[in-house]
Amino acid sequence: MQVMSMINLLSSYFIPSTNLCYKLLISYFMIMTVMIPLIIMSIHPVTLMLLLILFSLLVSMKIKFIYSNFWFSYMLFLAMIGGVLIMFLYLTSTASNEKIKINLSYLILILFTMFCMLIMFMSITLYYDLYSMSLTMNNNINMNQNFFLTTNNWSNMMSYKSLNMFNDTYKMSLMIMMYLLFTLYTLMKLCMKMYGPLRQFM
């Protein structure tokens, strides 16, 4: 019986449906995108911007699975790309001659961390529903691929309200958004007042 249950478990991981594959890969790459800057301390700013673009794309795809309307994820991705482009202009003004160096030891560390995170991620998905907005305990644990397809869709369960797109900490999220908007406006006014790149005034 234990051998059969293990075979069913492995088949649920390695022979899933297409929708399940997308959800698992998106959640896994989101975690790894956050972990890479924490591992490498001396990472290049351009690499950080590429990771931010990748993370924004993964978040938009994850929102599409939760919320049937694709417009919210589309607007979120466009807003993040606009902010990244402005950051790229600031970085080219201050540090335009920095070179990207690839360290082999860091690459091995990243690959090892990705493997460990994959094992841990597969273990966590046995007990938690990672595809809802909060990590809620799933009491009906079935070792098949239907277990992972229990996704709470906002469009089917809730009305179309903007507050439903956030969890319990939406007030903190809104405050951070307003702070980032104010910081962007301040930097824009600073550049317009100096009428030139920031590197000349540093």
Helices and strands as residue ranges (DSSP letters): H 2-14, H 18-39, H 45-66, H 71-94, H 104-124, E 128-129, E 136-137, G 145-149, H 154-157, G 162-165, H 170-194, G 198-201
